[in-house]
Amino acid sequence: MNKLKVLMLSMVLSLVSMATQAQTQNGGPQTIKIKTSAVCDMCKNTLEKAMAYEKGVKSSSLDVDSKILTVVFDNRKTDADKLKKAVTEAGYDADKLPAQERAYNKLDDCCKKDSKH
């Protein structure tokens, strides 16, 4: 009887593990960290608002000190490249991708890379 319980428990744990792995591969929440050129709290608001409009984004948070934007997203609806592109379209660098010039030029002076903070 104990062997049967152990076998059943083992099977249940295996199924749960496979389901969790499949969810991550096939559309579970994923997290990406993007190094940005953000410099102030206004940048934080701009980037987090821009991410809120991106399809599939569950949440985002910019750490102004480290300039790291953390985004939780559904990989069935978007991917890392699209999110980085959205950051550049908001006027900020995203990892090695430069900000789109037109969007960058529209930023307030305090949000530009060469501003004195």
Backbone as a printed PyTorch tensor [residue, N CA C, xyz], in Angstrom:
tensor([[[  0.8120,  -1.1910,   0.0000],
         [  0.0000,   0.0000,   0.0000],
         [  0.8600,   1.2610,   0.0000]],

        [[  1.9380,   1.2680,   0.8020],
         [  2.8250,   2.4210,   0.8460],
         [  3.5150,   2.6360,  -0.4940]],

        [[  3.8780,   1.5550,  -1.1760],
         [  4.5230,   1.6720,  -2.4820],
         [  3.5720,   2.3210,  -3.4830]],

        [[  2.2970,   1.9940,  -3.3720],
         [  1.2970,   2.5750,  -4.2580],
         [  1.1760,   4.0870,  -4.0140]],

        [[  1.1850,   4.4970,  -2.7390],
         [  1.1160,   5.9220,  -2.4160],
         [  2.3420,   6.6590,  -2.9420]],

        [[  3.4980,   6.0760,  -2.7710],
         [  4.7400,   6.6970,  -3.2480],
         [  4.7130,   6.8060,  -4.7710]],

        [[  4.2440,   5.7550,  -5.4260],
         [  4.1510,   5.7670,  -6.8820],
         [  3.1790,   6.8420,  -7.3530]],

        [[  2.0370,   6.9490,  -6.7180],
         [  1.0450,   7.9540,  -7.0880],
         [  1.5820,   9.3680,  -6.8610]],

        [[  2.2260,   9.5890,  -5.7360],
         [  2.7990,  10.8940,  -5.4320],
         [  3.8710,  11.2560,  -6.4510]],

        [[  4.6860,  10.2950,  -6.7930],
         [  5.7260,  10.5090,  -7.7970],
         [  5.1330,  10.8900,  -9.1440]],

        [[  4.0660,  10.2190,  -9.5360],
         [  3.4130,  10.5170, -10.8100],
         [  2.7950,  11.9140, -10.7950]],

        [[  2.1650,  12.2850,  -9.7000],
         [  1.5490,  13.6130,  -9.5820],
         [  2.6190,  14.7000,  -9.6660]],

        [[  3.7160,  14.5150,  -8.9610],
         [  4.7980,  15.4980,  -9.0040],
         [  5.3970,  15.6210, -10.3980]],

        [[  5.5310,  14.5230, -11.0760],
         [  6.0500,  14.5480, -12.4490],
         [  5.1130,  15.3100, -13.3750]],

        [[  3.8150,  15.0760, -13.2450],
         [  2.8340,  15.7750, -14.0770],
         [  2.8320,  17.2790, -13.7990]],

        [[  2.9120,  17.6450, -12.5350],
         [  2.9470,  19.0640, -12.1840],
         [  4.1990,  19.7170, -12.7560]],

        [[  5.3150,  19.0420, -12.6590],
         [  6.5640,  19.5700, -13.1990],
         [  6.4820,  19.7490, -14.7110]],

        [[  5.9470,  18.7730, -15.4150],
         [  5.8140,  18.8620, -16.8750],
         [  4.8490,  19.9790, -17.2600]],

        [[  3.7700,  20.1380, -16.5210],
         [  2.7930,  21.1860, -16.8310],
         [  3.4000,  22.5690, -16.6310]],

        [[  4.1680,  22.7340, -15.5750],
         [  4.8290,  24.0150, -15.3190],
         [  5.8350,  24.3300, -16.4080]],

        [[  6.6140,  23.3450, -16.8020],
         [  7.6060,  23.5340, -17.8520],
         [  6.9180,  23.8560, -19.1840]],

        [[  5.8480,  23.1840, -19.4990],
         [  5.1240,  23.4330, -20.7500],
         [  4.5220,  24.8230, -20.7460]],

        [[  4.0240,  25.2740, -19.6060],
         [  3.4340,  26.6050, -19.5370],
         [  4.4860,  27.6640, -19.8170]],

        [[  5.6780,  27.5260, -19.2560],
         [  6.7400,  28.4920, -19.4880],
         [  7.1580,  28.4960, -20.9450]],

        [[  7.2710,  27.3370, -21.5650],
         [  7.6950,  27.2460, -22.9530],
         [  6.5870,  27.6830, -23.9060]],

        [[  5.3430,  27.3970, -23.5660],
         [  4.2380,  27.6290, -24.4860],
         [  3.3900,  28.8440, -24.1350]],

        [[  3.8190,  29.6800, -23.2420],
         [  3.0450,  30.8760, -23.0030],
         [  2.8360,  31.2450, -21.5550]],

        [[  3.7550,  30.9250, -20.7310],
         [  3.6460,  31.3740, -19.3530],
         [  4.3090,  32.7230, -19.2130]],

        [[  4.1800,  33.3070, -18.0530],
         [  4.8260,  34.5990, -17.8440],
         [  6.3420,  34.4600, -17.8720]],

        [[  6.9690,  35.4130, -18.5180],
         [  8.4270,  35.4690, -18.5640],
         [  8.8630,  36.8440, -18.1160]],

        [[ 10.1040,  36.9490, -17.6870],
         [ 10.6460,  38.2170, -17.2170],
         [ 11.8880,  38.5520, -18.0190]],

        [[ 11.9920,  39.8330, -18.3910],
         [ 13.1810,  40.3200, -19.0860],
         [ 13.6670,  41.5620, -18.3580]],

        [[ 14.9770,  41.7270, -18.3150],
         [ 15.5940,  42.9230, -17.7480],
         [ 16.2980,  43.6480, -18.8870]],

        [[ 15.9620,  44.9200, -19.0530],
         [ 16.4920,  45.7240, -20.1470],
         [ 17.2550,  46.9060, -19.5620]],

        [[ 18.5040,  47.0590, -19.9610],
         [ 19.3080,  48.2140, -19.5430],
         [ 18.8860,  49.4010, -20.3980]],

        [[ 18.4480,  50.4790, -19.7550],
         [ 17.9450,  51.6460, -20.4700],
         [ 18.8670,  52.8480, -20.2570]],

        [[ 18.5120,  53.9450, -20.9020],
         [ 19.2340,  55.2060, -20.7130],
         [ 18.4370,  56.1590, -19.8270]],

        [[ 17.4650,  55.6500, -19.0940],
         [ 16.6200,  56.4660, -18.2280],
         [ 17.4550,  57.1130, -17.1250]],

        [[ 17.0600,  58.3330, -16.7370],
         [ 17.8620,  59.0500, -15.7400],
         [ 17.0600,  59.6050, -14.5580]],

        [[ 15.7240,  59.6340, -14.6410],
         [ 14.9720,  60.2770, -13.5660],
         [ 13.6020,  59.6080, -13.3770]],

        [[ 12.8680,  60.1220, -12.3970],
         [ 11.5410,  59.5640, -12.1130],
         [ 10.5510,  59.8130, -13.2500]],

        [[ 10.7500,  60.8930, -13.9990],
         [  9.8790,  61.1330, -15.1480],
         [ 10.1100,  60.0440, -16.2020]],

        [[ 11.3490,  59.6300, -16.3560],
         [ 11.6790,  58.5280, -17.2720],
         [ 10.9570,  57.2540, -16.8130]],

        [[ 10.9840,  57.0230, -15.5090],
         [ 10.3150,  55.8430, -14.9400],
         [  8.8410,  55.8400, -15.3360]],

        [[  8.1760,  56.9830, -15.1630],
         [  6.7590,  57.0720, -15.5150],
         [  6.5510,  56.8460, -17.0070]],

        [[  7.3910,  57.4540, -17.8230],
         [  7.2560,  57.3300, -19.2800],
         [  7.4200,  55.8850, -19.7290]],

        [[  8.4660,  55.2230, -19.2410],
         [  8.7280,  53.8400, -19.6610],
         [  7.6690,  52.8730, -19.1500]],

        [[  7.2780,  53.0000, -17.9040],
         [  6.2700,  52.0900, -17.3540],
         [  4.9270,  52.2890, -18.0530]],

        [[  4.6040,  53.5220, -18.4120],
         [  3.3720,  53.7840, -19.1520],
         [  3.4580,  53.1850, -20.5540]],

        [[  4.6060,  53.3340, -21.2030],
         [  4.7900,  52.7670, -22.5460],
         [  4.6440,  51.2470, -22.5080]],

        [[  5.1740,  50.6100, -21.4930],
         [  5.0790,  49.1530, -21.3790],
         [  3.6380,  48.7220, -21.1190]],

        [[  2.8770,  49.5480, -20.4090],
         [  1.4800,  49.2110, -20.1090],
         [  0.6440,  49.1190, -21.3920]],

        [[  1.0550,  49.8260, -22.4280],
         [  0.3260,  49.7970, -23.7010],
         [  0.7600,  48.6390, -24.6060]],

        [[  1.8230,  47.9400, -24.2320],
         [  2.3060,  46.8360, -25.0550],
         [  1.4940,  45.5760, -24.7840]],

        [[  1.0510,  44.9550, -25.8440],
         [  0.2620,  43.7310, -25.7470],
         [  1.0850,  42.6430, -25.0430]],

        [[  0.4760,  41.9770, -24.0880],
         [  1.1180,  40.8680, -23.3990],
         [  1.9020,  41.2420, -22.1590]],

        [[  2.1090,  42.5270, -21.9050],
         [  2.8760,  42.9400, -20.7260],
         [  1.9860,  42.8520, -19.4940]],

        [[  2.4770,  42.1250, -18.5020],
         [  1.7450,  41.9620, -17.2440],
         [  2.1120,  43.0640, -16.2560]],

        [[  3.4040,  43.4010, -16.1940],
         [  3.8630,  44.4640, -15.2970],
         [  5.2460,  44.9130, -15.7400]],

        [[  5.6030,  46.1130, -15.2920],
         [  6.9470,  46.6230, -15.5620],
         [  7.3490,  47.5460, -14.4320]],

        [[  8.6490,  47.6230, -14.2030],
         [  9.1640,  48.4790, -13.1480],
         [ 10.5810,  48.8990, -13.5170]],

        [[ 10.8300,  50.1940, -13.4660],
         [ 12.1570,  50.7180, -13.7360],
         [ 12.8360,  51.0710, -12.4270]],

        [[ 14.0320,  50.5530, -12.2260],
         [ 14.8790,  50.9630, -11.1160],
         [ 15.7440,  52.1010, -11.6530]],

        [[ 15.4380,  53.3200, -11.2550],
         [ 16.1100,  54.4960, -11.8130],
         [ 17.6140,  54.4660, -11.5350]],

        [[ 18.0110,  54.0360, -10.3490],
         [ 19.4380,  54.0290, -10.0050],
         [ 20.2600,  53.1250, -10.9180]],

        [[ 19.7540,  51.9230, -11.1900],
         [ 20.4920,  50.9770, -12.0370],
         [ 20.1290,  51.1170, -13.5110]],

        [[ 19.0350,  51.8500, -13.7950],
         [ 18.5140,  52.0400, -15.1500],
         [ 17.9910,  50.7420, -15.7660]],

        [[ 17.6500,  49.7700, -14.9260],
         [ 17.1580,  48.4760, -15.3850],
         [ 15.6310,  48.4630, -15.3600]],

        [[ 15.0510,  48.1690, -16.5300],
         [ 13.6100,  48.0180, -16.6600],
         [ 13.3020,  46.5260, -16.6130]],

        [[ 12.5080,  46.1080, -15.6510],
         [ 12.0980,  44.7150, -15.5160],
         [ 10.6690,  44.5990, -16.0250]],

        [[ 10.4680,  43.7060, -16.9970],
         [  9.1550,  43.5440, -17.6100],
         [  8.7270,  42.0860, -17.5000]],

        [[  7.5240,  41.8600, -16.9790],
         [  6.9150,  40.5320, -16.9380],
         [  5.8890,  40.5070, -18.0610]],

        [[  5.9880,  39.4870, -18.9310],
         [  5.1230,  39.4480, -20.1060],
         [  4.7270,  38.0300, -20.4700]],

        [[  3.6790,  37.9170, -21.2650],
         [  3.1880,  36.6410, -21.7780],
         [  3.8540,  36.4130, -23.1330]],

        [[  4.6690,  35.3800, -23.2340],
         [  5.4300,  35.1740, -24.4720],
         [  4.5750,  34.6610, -25.6280]],

        [[  3.2870,  34.4390, -25.3980],
         [  2.3920,  34.1040, -26.5050],
         [  1.9510,  35.3680, -27.2370]],

        [[  2.0850,  36.5090, -26.5890],
         [  1.5850,  37.7640, -27.1460],
         [  2.6850,  38.7290, -27.5670]],

        [[  3.8710,  38.5770, -27.0270],
         [  4.9920,  39.4610, -27.3710],
         [  6.2980,  38.7410, -27.1010]],

        [[  7.3950,  39.4030, -27.4220],
         [  8.7040,  38.8130, -27.1570],
         [  9.6830,  39.9150, -26.7600]],

        [[ 10.8790,  39.5180, -26.3850],
         [ 11.8860,  40.4580, -25.9020],
         [ 12.2340,  41.5110, -26.9420]],

        [[ 12.3430,  41.1220, -28.1980],
         [ 12.6920,  42.0850, -29.2490],
         [ 11.6360,  43.1730, -29.3900]],

        [[ 10.3680,  42.7990, -29.3280],
         [  9.2870,  43.7890, -29.4350],
         [  9.3090,  44.7400, -28.2460]],

        [[  9.6020,  44.2120, -27.0700],
         [  9.6450,  45.0570, -25.8780],
         [ 10.8080,  46.0350, -25.9460]],

        [[ 11.9500,  45.5630, -26.4110],
         [ 13.1030,  46.4650, -26.5640],
         [ 12.8000,  47.5420, -27.6010]],

        [[ 12.1260,  47.1710, -28.6710],
         [ 11.7540,  48.1430, -29.6970],
         [ 10.8190,  49.1940, -29.1020]],

        [[  9.8890,  48.7790, -28.2560],
         [  8.9710,  49.7140, -27.6160],
         [  9.7270,  50.7010, -26.7290]],

        [[ 10.7750,  50.2320, -26.0650],
         [ 11.5990,  51.1290, -25.2450],
         [ 12.2670,  52.1740, -26.1320]],

        [[ 12.8170,  51.7530, -27.2630],
         [ 13.4840,  52.7100, -28.1690],
         [ 12.4720,  53.6860, -28.7580]],

        [[ 11.2440,  53.2240, -28.9890],
         [ 10.1950,  54.0940, -29.5300],
         [  9.7190,  55.1150, -28.4930]],

        [[  9.9930,  54.8390, -27.2180],
         [  9.6650,  55.7970, -26.1570],
         [ 10.7770,  56.8280, -25.9900]],

        [[ 11.9100,  56.6220, -26.6810],
         [ 13.0030,  57.5880, -26.6400],
         [ 14.2050,  57.1760, -25.8200]],

        [[ 14.2650,  55.9240, -25.4270],
         [ 15.3430,  55.4520, -24.5590],
         [ 16.1180,  54.3230, -25.2300]],

        [[ 17.4010,  54.2100, -24.8740],
         [ 18.1920,  53.0740, -25.3210],
         [ 17.6530,  51.8220, -24.6430]],

        [[ 17.7730,  50.6890, -25.3350],
         [ 17.3550,  49.4000, -24.7750],
         [ 18.4790,  48.4100, -25.0250]],

        [[ 19.2280,  48.1030, -23.9740],
         [ 20.4380,  47.2940, -24.0990],
         [ 21.3430,  47.9560, -25.1360]],

        [[ 21.6350,  47.2940, -26.2300],
         [ 22.5320,  47.8690, -27.2340],
         [ 21.7930,  48.6040, -28.3510]],

        [[ 20.4550,  48.6190, -28.2950],
         [ 19.6790,  49.3300, -29.3070],
         [ 19.5760,  50.8070, -28.9300]],

        [[ 19.9160,  51.7000, -29.8420],
         [ 19.8040,  53.1270, -29.5280],
         [ 18.3540,  53.5960, -29.5850]],

        [[ 18.0820,  54.6480, -28.8400],
         [ 16.7530,  55.2580, -28.8540],
         [ 16.4560,  55.7800, -30.2500]],

        [[ 15.1850,  55.7490, -30.6180],
         [ 14.8050,  56.3480, -31.8920],
         [ 14.9660,  57.8630, -31.7480]],

        [[ 15.6850,  58.4480, -32.6850],
         [ 16.0680,  59.8530, -32.5870],
         [ 14.8630,  60.7810, -32.4250]],

        [[ 13.8410,  60.5500, -33.2070],
         [ 12.6590,  61.4220, -33.1440],
         [ 12.0140,  61.3680, -31.7610]],

        [[ 11.8890,  60.1710, -31.1970],
         [ 11.2980,  60.0290, -29.8630],
         [ 12.2180,  60.6360, -28.8030]],

        [[ 13.5150,  60.4270, -28.9380],
         [ 14.4850,  60.9780, -27.9890],
         [ 14.4000,  62.5010, -27.9710]],

        [[ 14.3000,  63.1140, -29.1260],
         [ 14.2440,  64.5700, -29.2220],
         [ 12.9860,  65.1500, -28.5770]],

        [[ 11.9460,  64.3410, -28.4370],
         [ 10.7030,  64.7980, -27.8070],
         [ 10.7380,  64.7020, -26.2790]],

        [[ 11.7360,  64.0060, -25.7360],
         [ 11.8280,  63.8700, -24.2790],
         [ 12.1130,  65.2230, -23.6370]],

        [[ 11.6510,  65.3840, -22.3930],
         [ 12.0150,  66.5720, -21.6270],
         [ 13.5250,  66.5780, -21.4200]],

        [[ 14.0910,  67.7640, -21.2310],
         [ 15.5390,  67.8770, -21.0840],
         [ 16.0810,  67.0300, -19.9330]],

        [[ 15.3000,  66.9240, -18.8530],
         [ 15.7770,  66.1430, -17.7000],
         [ 15.8840,  64.6560, -18.0060]],

        [[ 15.2380,  64.2000, -19.0740],
         [ 15.2240,  62.7800, -19.4180],
         [ 16.2950,  62.4060, -20.4580]],

        [[ 17.0370,  63.3760, -20.9140],
         [ 18.0550,  63.0960, -21.9370],
         [ 19.3380,  62.6030, -21.2840]],

        [[ 20.0340,  61.7550, -21.9880],
         [ 21.2270,  61.0780, -21.4580],
         [ 22.2750,  62.0410, -20.9220]],

        [[ 22.4130,  63.1840, -21.5510],
         [ 23.4590,  64.1180, -21.1430],
         [ 22.9910,  65.1240, -20.0970]],

        [[ 21.8070,  64.9140, -19.5390],
         [ 21.3180,  65.8470, -18.5080],
         [ 22.1360,  65.6460, -17.2230]],

        [[ 22.2430,  66.6820, -16.4610],
         [ 23.0430,  66.6430, -15.2240],
         [ 22.1470,  66.2450, -14.0610]],

        [[ 22.2650,  64.9900, -13.6220],
         [ 21.4840,  64.5020, -12.4610],
         [ 22.4060,  64.1520, -11.3520]]])
